[in-house]
Amino acid sequence: MEPIIALIGHFNVGKSTLFNRLTKTADSLVSNIPGVTRDRKYGYAKLSGLTFIVIDTAGFEDVTIGVEQGMISQSLIAIEEADIVLFVVDSTVGIIVADQKIAKYLHKYKKMVFVVVNKINRLDGDLNITNFRALGFENINAIDAVSGYGIIDLFKKITLYWQDYIKNNVSKINTLLDTQILTFKENNHLKKHKLPTSLDLPIRLAIVGRPNVGKSTLINCILGKNRVIVHDTPGTTRDSVYISIKYLDQNYIIIDTAGVRKRNNVNHIIEKYSINKTLQAIDDSNVVLLIINAHEEISHQDYYLLNFINSKGKSLVIVINKCDNLSWKVREEIEHKIKLRLGFINFARIHFISALYSIGINDLFKSVNEAYICSRKHVNSSLITKIMNLATKNHKPPLINGNPIKMKYAHIGSHNPLTIIIHGNRLKFLPKTYKRYLVAFFSKSMNIIGSLIRIQLKETKNPYK
């Protein structure tokens, strides 16, 4: 079994730095500004022969309202999920009131707690950790997350503890595993239909949009629990959060992202970092959900995101959120306006939903699956060439100085986005308007919805030249 280890502590004690070092990534946003990490972030790590799941959490603060309260609730959920808690404290400031309050929480949960005294000067070593015994825990460990000092020794202790735990609880664990295997077999026996092969792997689904359009509300609606923080303060999500879920018998990795603000408002280093993480999330995804507020006009930020999605060739579903009080007539007007202003993404389906009241979510995921399958569609070269020939028969390419542009044969070159390579002569003279015609013809003939098609032209070499 892989232990789940939660990193808990006050703001700015180095939890995210430790998370990045353990997982050997830069996934967690690191800054000396308090409150940067707001949601639970999960990662895999392997150290001292132990493979484990690590959870980075928001810092605790003594508040009862607002977005900070949501951050505390996320940390408490992480404590409940964890087998082992690393209580991270700052050696440079000593024990503070917030540390004492966190210690009270941890004593109530009765979890195995390792106190991790971070920012230790390796010359002083264990001299700086004796005062932290006042928190009431036996395992006090000196580390420096930046340099890596003391981390291997810490995880040797954790490995020994976990091995003893498994040995002492082996009968309980075997009973649990037997129950899970039996349930798995029963569920498989009841399944009559298997999903297409193209859907076997988790679909990476990035949820993007301006601040406060309902991205986190949609994720919490899908999960049926408060997995990410929802608050009406714009910019609550500052980092991209990857969440594995199963919805309607399909596996997804949902990526909750920070809202993209107007360029002239992006003057803070955290905001700039968040935007970069959002663009990385789009690049890392199979399908993108762009959420637009039904009560706001399409903005430059929406255009910016759509252009980036388009340039990366990502499959797309457009989501109009907060539609619970809109009449069908208003919805038709919004859809018409979007199609008029965003003609360059006419391949995407448009869905009207209410994330708050769980309206339209099932149909939304049908379109996500459809877009993903279309982006990976396999069509043999002979059929692709037939479609190309039919397109040229219906509408011939223009003559260049009295000479025809000849398209000889075509085939699929790559997927995600679906790229069709056309071979022929004088293709460099093919107008952009005709290439757009070919894209539309291929999309309609191959029934491609939600996924972009790109045309790549390849000049046939003259063997006699």
C-alpha positions as CSV (number, residue, x, y, z in Angstrom):
1,M,0.0,0.0,0.0
2,E,1.2,3.5,-0.8
3,P,0.9,5.9,2.3
4,I,-0.8,9.2,1.8
5,I,1.3,12.0,3.4
6,A,-0.2,15.5,4.0
7,L,1.9,18.6,4.4
8,I,0.3,20.8,7.0
9,G,1.4,24.1,8.5
10,H,1.2,27.8,8.8
11,F,1.5,30.1,5.8
12,N,5.0,30.5,4.3
13,V,6.8,27.7,6.2
14,G,8.0,26.0,3.0
15,K,5.3,23.3,2.4
16,S,5.2,23.9,-1.4
17,T,9.0,23.9,-1.6
18,L,9.1,20.6,0.2
19,F,6.3,19.2,-2.1
20,N,8.3,20.2,-5.2
21,R,11.5,18.6,-3.9
22,L,9.7,15.3,-2.9
23,T,7.8,15.0,-6.2
24,K,10.8,16.3,-8.2
25,T,8.5,18.7,-10.0
26,A,7.7,22.4,-10.1
27,D,4.0,21.7,-9.8
28,S,3.3,23.6,-6.6
29,L,3.4,27.4,-6.8
30,V,6.2,28.7,-4.5
31,S,6.4,32.2,-3.3
32,N,7.3,34.2,-0.2
33,I,3.9,35.7,-0.3
34,P,1.6,34.1,2.3
35,G,-1.5,32.2,1.0
36,V,-0.3,31.3,-2.4
37,T,-1.4,27.6,-2.2
38,R,-5.1,27.5,-1.8
39,D,-6.3,24.0,-2.9
40,R,-5.1,20.5,-2.1
41,K,-2.5,19.4,-4.7
42,Y,-1.5,15.8,-5.1
43,G,1.7,14.3,-6.3
44,Y,3.7,11.0,-6.4
45,A,7.1,10.7,-4.7
46,K,9.7,8.0,-4.1
47,L,12.4,8.3,-1.5
48,S,14.4,5.9,0.6
49,G,12.6,3.0,-1.1
50,L,9.2,4.3,-0.2
51,T,6.6,5.2,-2.9
52,F,3.9,7.5,-1.5
53,I,1.3,10.1,-2.4
54,V,2.0,13.6,-1.0
55,I,-0.6,16.3,-0.6
56,D,0.3,20.0,-0.5
57,T,-2.2,22.2,1.4
58,A,-3.0,25.8,2.1
59,G,-1.6,27.4,5.2
60,F,-3.7,27.7,8.3
61,E,-4.8,31.1,9.6
62,D,-7.1,32.2,12.4
63,V,-10.2,33.2,10.3
64,T,-13.8,32.2,10.2
65,I,-15.1,33.8,7.0
66,G,-14.1,34.3,3.4
67,V,-11.8,32.4,1.1
68,E,-9.3,31.7,3.9
69,Q,-11.9,29.6,5.7
70,G,-12.2,27.5,2.5
71,M,-8.4,27.1,2.5
72,I,-8.6,25.7,6.1
73,S,-11.4,23.3,5.2
74,Q,-9.2,21.9,2.4
75,S,-6.4,21.3,4.8
76,L,-8.7,19.5,7.3
77,I,-9.9,17.2,4.5
78,A,-6.2,16.5,3.6
79,I,-5.6,15.5,7.3
80,E,-8.6,13.1,7.2
81,E,-7.3,11.5,4.0
82,A,-3.7,11.2,5.2
83,D,-2.0,8.2,6.8
84,I,0.9,10.4,7.9
85,V,1.0,14.1,8.6
86,L,4.1,16.2,8.2
87,F,3.6,19.2,10.4
88,V,5.9,21.8,8.8
89,V,7.1,24.7,11.0
90,D,9.6,27.5,10.5
91,S,12.9,27.3,12.5
92,T,13.6,31.0,11.9
93,V,10.5,32.3,13.8
94,G,10.1,29.5,16.4
95,I,6.7,28.4,17.7
96,I,3.9,30.9,17.0
97,V,0.2,31.0,18.0
98,A,-0.8,29.5,14.7
99,D,1.5,26.5,15.3
100,Q,-0.1,25.8,18.7
101,K,-3.6,25.9,17.1
102,I,-2.6,23.5,14.4
103,A,-1.1,21.2,17.0
104,K,-4.5,21.1,18.8
105,Y,-6.2,20.1,15.5
106,L,-3.7,17.3,14.9
107,H,-4.0,15.9,18.4
108,K,-7.8,15.6,17.9
109,Y,-7.3,13.6,14.7
110,K,-4.9,11.1,16.3
111,K,-2.8,10.8,13.1
112,M,0.9,9.8,13.0
113,V,2.6,13.2,13.0
114,F,6.2,14.0,12.2
115,V,7.1,17.6,13.1
116,V,9.3,19.0,10.3
117,V,11.4,22.0,11.4
118,N,12.2,23.7,8.1
119,K,14.7,26.3,7.1
120,I,17.4,24.8,9.3
121,N,21.0,26.0,8.9
122,R,22.9,22.7,8.5
123,L,25.7,24.1,10.6
124,D,23.4,24.3,13.6
125,G,21.5,21.1,12.7
126,D,19.4,19.7,15.6
127,L,20.2,22.6,17.9
128,N,17.3,24.6,16.5
129,I,14.6,21.9,17.0
130,T,14.5,21.3,20.8
131,N,12.0,24.1,21.5
132,F,9.4,22.5,19.1
133,R,8.9,19.6,21.5
134,A,6.5,21.9,23.3
135,L,4.0,21.2,20.5
136,G,3.4,17.7,22.1
137,F,4.8,15.4,19.4
138,E,7.7,12.9,19.7
139,N,9.1,12.9,16.2
140,I,10.9,16.2,15.7
141,N,13.0,16.4,12.5
142,A,15.4,19.1,11.2
143,I,15.4,19.8,7.4
144,D,16.0,22.5,4.8
145,A,13.6,22.0,1.8
146,V,15.6,24.3,-0.4
147,S,18.9,22.5,-0.1
148,G,17.5,19.0,0.7
149,Y,19.3,18.8,4.1
150,G,17.7,16.2,6.4
151,I,15.0,15.0,4.0
152,I,16.5,11.5,3.5
153,D,16.9,10.9,7.2
154,L,13.3,12.0,7.7
155,F,12.0,9.5,5.2
156,K,14.0,6.7,6.6
157,K,12.1,7.2,9.8
158,I,8.8,7.4,7.9
159,T,9.7,4.2,6.0
160,L,10.4,2.3,9.2
161,Y,7.2,3.5,10.8
162,W,5.1,2.5,7.7
163,Q,6.7,-1.0,7.5
164,D,5.8,-1.6,11.2
165,Y,2.3,-0.3,10.6
166,I,1.7,-2.6,7.6
167,K,3.2,-5.6,9.6
168,N,0.9,-4.9,12.6
169,N,-2.2,-4.4,10.5
170,V,-1.7,-7.0,7.7
171,S,-4.9,-9.0,8.5
172,K,-7.1,-5.8,8.4
173,I,-5.5,-4.8,5.1
174,N,-5.9,-8.2,3.5
175,T,-9.6,-8.3,4.4
176,L,-10.0,-4.8,2.9
177,L,-8.2,-5.8,-0.3
178,D,-10.3,-9.0,-0.6
179,T,-13.5,-7.0,-0.3
180,Q,-12.3,-4.5,-3.0
181,I,-11.3,-7.3,-5.4
182,L,-14.7,-9.0,-4.9
183,T,-16.6,-5.7,-5.5
184,F,-14.4,-5.1,-8.6
185,K,-15.3,-8.5,-10.0
186,E,-19.0,-8.1,-9.3
187,N,-19.0,-4.7,-11.0
188,N,-17.2,-6.0,-14.1
189,H,-19.7,-9.0,-14.3
190,L,-22.6,-6.5,-14.4
191,K,-21.1,-4.4,-17.2
192,K,-22.6,-5.4,-20.5
193,H,-21.0,-2.7,-22.7
194,K,-17.4,-1.6,-22.9
195,L,-16.4,1.9,-23.9
196,P,-14.5,2.4,-27.1
197,T,-10.8,1.7,-27.0
198,S,-10.1,5.4,-27.7
199,L,-11.6,6.2,-24.3
200,D,-9.7,3.7,-22.2
201,L,-7.1,6.2,-21.0
202,P,-8.1,9.1,-18.7
203,I,-9.2,12.2,-20.7
204,R,-7.2,15.3,-19.6
205,L,-9.8,18.0,-19.4
206,A,-8.7,21.6,-18.7
207,I,-11.4,24.0,-17.4
208,V,-10.5,27.6,-18.3
209,G,-12.0,31.0,-18.4
210,R,-12.0,34.5,-16.9
211,P,-12.0,34.8,-13.1
212,N,-15.3,34.1,-11.3
213,V,-17.1,32.5,-14.2
214,G,-17.8,29.3,-12.2
215,K,-14.8,27.0,-13.0
216,S,-14.4,25.7,-9.4
217,T,-18.2,25.5,-8.9
218,L,-18.4,23.2,-12.0
219,I,-15.7,20.9,-10.6
220,N,-17.3,20.7,-7.2
221,C,-20.6,20.0,-9.0
222,I,-19.0,17.1,-10.9
223,L,-17.3,15.7,-7.8
224,G,-20.3,16.1,-5.6
225,K,-18.1,17.5,-2.9
226,N,-16.0,20.6,-2.1
227,R,-12.8,19.4,-3.7
228,V,-11.7,22.9,-4.8
229,I,-12.3,26.2,-3.1
230,V,-15.4,28.2,-4.3
231,H,-15.7,31.8,-3.4
232,D,-17.0,34.9,-5.1
233,T,-13.6,36.7,-4.8
234,P,-12.1,36.8,-8.4
235,G,-8.9,34.8,-8.6
236,T,-9.5,32.4,-5.8
237,T,-7.7,29.6,-7.7
238,R,-4.1,30.7,-8.2
239,D,-2.6,27.4,-9.3
240,S,-3.7,24.6,-11.7
241,V,-5.1,21.7,-9.7
242,Y,-5.1,18.2,-11.3
243,I,-8.0,15.9,-10.1
244,S,-8.5,12.3,-11.1
245,I,-12.2,11.4,-11.2
246,K,-14.6,8.8,-12.7
247,Y,-17.8,10.2,-14.2
248,L,-20.4,8.2,-16.0
249,D,-18.0,5.2,-16.2
250,Q,-15.2,7.2,-17.8
251,N,-11.9,8.3,-16.3
252,Y,-10.9,11.9,-16.4
253,I,-8.1,14.1,-15.1
254,I,-9.8,17.5,-14.6
255,I,-7.5,20.5,-14.5
256,D,-8.9,23.5,-12.5
257,T,-7.1,26.6,-13.6
258,A,-6.7,30.2,-12.5
259,G,-8.8,32.8,-14.2
260,V,-7.1,34.9,-16.9
261,R,-7.5,38.6,-16.3
262,K,-7.1,41.6,-18.6
263,R,-3.4,42.1,-19.5
264,N,-3.2,45.6,-17.9
265,N,-4.4,44.0,-14.6
266,V,-1.7,41.4,-14.6
267,N,0.9,43.3,-12.7
268,H,1.5,40.9,-9.8
269,I,4.1,38.1,-10.0
270,I,1.5,35.6,-8.7
271,E,-1.0,36.5,-11.3
272,K,1.6,36.2,-14.1
273,Y,2.7,32.8,-12.7
274,S,-1.0,31.7,-12.6
275,I,-1.6,32.6,-16.2
276,N,1.5,30.6,-17.2
277,K,0.2,27.6,-15.3
278,T,-3.2,28.0,-17.1
279,L,-1.5,28.0,-20.5
280,Q,0.6,25.0,-19.5
281,A,-2.7,23.2,-18.5
282,I,-4.2,23.9,-21.9
283,D,-1.0,22.5,-23.5
284,D,-1.2,19.4,-21.3
285,S,-4.9,18.7,-22.0
286,N,-6.8,16.6,-24.5
287,V,-10.0,18.6,-24.4
288,V,-10.6,22.2,-23.1
289,L,-13.8,23.5,-21.6
290,L,-13.9,27.3,-22.1
291,I,-16.4,28.7,-19.6
292,I,-18.2,32.0,-20.4
293,N,-20.5,33.9,-18.0
294,A,-24.0,34.1,-19.7
295,H,-24.5,37.5,-18.2
296,E,-21.3,39.1,-19.6
297,E,-20.1,40.0,-23.0
298,I,-17.4,38.0,-24.8
299,S,-14.1,39.8,-23.9
300,H,-10.6,40.1,-25.1
301,Q,-9.5,37.5,-22.5
302,D,-11.9,35.0,-24.1
303,Y,-10.4,35.8,-27.5
304,Y,-6.9,35.4,-26.1
305,L,-7.7,32.0,-24.6
306,L,-9.5,30.8,-27.8
307,N,-6.6,31.8,-30.0
308,F,-4.2,30.0,-27.7
309,I,-6.4,26.9,-27.7
310,N,-6.7,27.1,-31.5
311,S,-2.9,27.5,-31.9
312,K,-2.3,24.4,-29.9
313,G,-4.9,22.5,-31.9
314,K,-6.9,21.4,-28.8
315,S,-10.3,19.9,-28.9
316,L,-12.8,22.4,-27.5
317,V,-16.3,22.6,-25.9
318,I,-17.7,26.1,-25.1
319,V,-19.7,26.3,-21.9
320,I,-22.1,29.1,-21.1
321,N,-22.6,29.1,-17.4
322,K,-25.1,30.6,-15.0
323,C,-28.1,29.9,-17.4
324,D,-30.6,28.7,-14.9
325,N,-32.8,31.9,-15.3
326,L,-32.4,32.4,-19.0
327,S,-35.2,31.8,-21.5
328,W,-34.7,29.8,-24.7
329,K,-35.0,33.0,-26.7
330,V,-32.1,34.6,-24.8
331,R,-30.1,31.4,-25.1
332,E,-30.6,31.4,-28.9
333,E,-29.5,35.1,-29.1
334,I,-26.3,34.3,-27.1
335,E,-25.5,31.3,-29.3
336,H,-26.1,33.3,-32.5
337,K,-23.8,36.1,-31.1
338,I,-21.0,33.6,-30.3
339,K,-21.2,32.0,-33.7
340,L,-21.1,35.4,-35.4
341,R,-18.1,36.7,-33.4
342,L,-16.2,33.4,-33.0
343,G,-16.5,32.0,-36.5
344,F,-13.0,30.6,-36.4
345,I,-14.0,28.0,-33.8
346,N,-17.2,26.9,-35.5
347,F,-16.1,23.2,-35.0
348,A,-17.0,23.4,-31.2
349,R,-20.3,22.5,-29.6
350,I,-21.9,25.1,-27.3
351,H,-23.6,24.1,-24.0
352,F,-25.8,26.1,-21.7
353,I,-25.4,24.9,-18.1
354,S,-25.8,25.9,-14.5
355,A,-22.9,24.6,-12.4
356,L,-24.5,25.8,-9.2
357,Y,-27.7,23.8,-9.8
358,S,-26.2,20.9,-11.7
359,I,-28.1,21.6,-15.0
360,G,-26.8,20.3,-18.3
361,I,-23.7,18.5,-16.9
362,N,-24.3,15.0,-18.4
363,D,-24.8,16.4,-21.9
364,L,-21.6,18.4,-21.5
365,F,-19.5,15.3,-20.8
366,K,-21.0,13.6,-23.9
367,S,-19.6,16.4,-26.0
368,V,-16.2,16.1,-24.2
369,N,-16.1,12.4,-25.0
370,E,-17.2,13.1,-28.6
371,A,-14.5,15.7,-29.1
372,Y,-11.8,13.4,-27.7
373,I,-12.8,10.5,-29.9
374,C,-12.9,12.7,-33.0
375,S,-9.4,14.0,-32.3
376,R,-8.1,10.4,-32.3
377,K,-10.2,9.1,-35.2
378,H,-8.5,6.7,-37.5
379,V,-9.5,6.8,-41.2
380,N,-7.6,4.8,-43.9
381,S,-5.7,6.7,-46.6
382,S,-7.9,5.5,-49.4
383,L,-11.0,7.0,-47.8
384,I,-9.2,10.2,-47.0
385,T,-8.1,10.4,-50.7
386,K,-11.7,9.7,-51.9
387,I,-13.0,12.6,-49.7
388,M,-10.3,14.9,-51.1
389,N,-11.2,13.9,-54.7
390,L,-14.9,14.5,-53.9
391,A,-14.1,18.0,-52.5
392,T,-12.1,18.9,-55.6
393,K,-14.9,17.6,-57.9
394,N,-17.5,19.8,-56.1
395,H,-15.2,22.8,-56.1
396,K,-12.1,22.8,-58.2
397,P,-8.9,24.6,-57.0
398,P,-8.0,27.7,-59.0
399,L,-5.6,27.7,-62.0
400,I,-2.2,29.2,-61.5
401,N,-0.9,30.9,-64.7
402,G,-3.2,28.5,-66.7
403,N,-1.8,25.5,-64.9
404,P,-4.0,23.4,-62.5
405,I,-3.1,22.8,-58.9
406,K,-3.0,19.0,-58.6
407,M,-3.9,17.1,-55.4
408,K,-2.8,13.5,-55.8
409,Y,-3.5,11.7,-52.6
410,A,-4.0,12.3,-48.8
411,H,-3.6,10.6,-45.5
412,I,-3.7,11.3,-41.8
413,G,-0.3,12.4,-40.5
414,S,-1.0,12.9,-36.7
415,H,-3.7,13.2,-34.1
416,N,-4.5,15.8,-31.4
417,P,-5.0,17.8,-33.6
418,L,-6.1,15.7,-36.5
419,T,-3.7,16.5,-39.3
420,I,-4.4,15.6,-42.9
421,I,-1.3,15.6,-45.3
422,I,-2.1,16.2,-48.9
423,H,0.5,15.4,-51.6
424,G,0.5,17.0,-55.0
425,N,1.9,19.6,-57.4
426,R,1.9,23.4,-57.1
427,L,0.3,23.2,-53.7
428,K,2.2,26.2,-52.4
429,F,-0.1,28.3,-54.6
430,L,-3.3,27.0,-52.9
431,P,-5.2,30.0,-51.5
432,K,-6.1,30.1,-47.7
433,T,-9.8,30.3,-48.6
434,Y,-9.6,26.9,-50.4
435,K,-7.7,25.4,-47.5
436,R,-10.6,26.5,-45.2
437,Y,-13.0,24.9,-47.7
438,L,-11.1,21.6,-47.5
439,V,-11.1,21.7,-43.7
440,A,-14.9,22.2,-43.6
441,F,-15.4,19.5,-46.2
442,F,-13.3,17.0,-44.3
443,S,-15.0,17.8,-41.0
444,K,-18.4,17.3,-42.4
445,S,-17.5,14.1,-44.4
446,M,-15.7,12.5,-41.4
447,N,-18.3,13.8,-38.9
448,I,-15.6,15.6,-36.8
449,I,-17.2,17.6,-34.0
450,G,-15.3,19.5,-31.3
451,S,-11.9,18.9,-32.7
452,L,-9.8,20.9,-35.1
453,I,-8.6,19.6,-38.4
454,R,-5.3,20.9,-39.9
455,I,-4.2,20.6,-43.5
456,Q,-0.6,20.1,-44.3
457,L,0.6,20.4,-47.9
458,K,3.5,18.4,-49.3
459,E,4.9,19.0,-52.7
460,T,5.6,15.9,-54.8
461,K,9.1,15.8,-56.0
462,N,9.7,15.6,-59.8
463,P,11.9,12.5,-60.4
464,Y,13.1,13.8,-63.8
465,K,14.2,17.3,-62.5
